[in-house]
Amino acid sequence: MSHPVPTLVVYKPKPGHEKQLQALVEKHWTTLDELGLATSEPARIWRATEKSRDEKTQQPPYFVEIFSWKDEKSSDVAHQTPEVMAMWEPMGEHMAELQIIKLEQLV
């Protein structure tokens, strides 16, 4: 039996690309959902800023998304789906860094 795969994604924009990346992140889950690759529970998205006491070392804002793939195979299928790649490729133009983290609930 296949189970949903909770996933946390951190999108760090290139300088000056925050708005463009935010628009793409906001469409991410909708695209995956329309293609049956994500669970029906909508993604949660945050704009994140790291706490810093020194404004000189303050990092720029970034985005955090939590959603669940429908099952273990969905991520692989997404990489072969033109509609998903049409969304992911422009994201790359606006990102300085990307982290994809598979979550496992403990309690």
Secondary structure, 3 states (H helix, E strand, C coil): CCCCEEEEEEEEECCCCHHHHHHHHHHHHHHHHHCCCECCCCCEEEEECCCCCCHHHCCCCEEEEEEEECCCCHHHHHCCCHHHHHHHHHHHHHEEEEEEEECCCCC
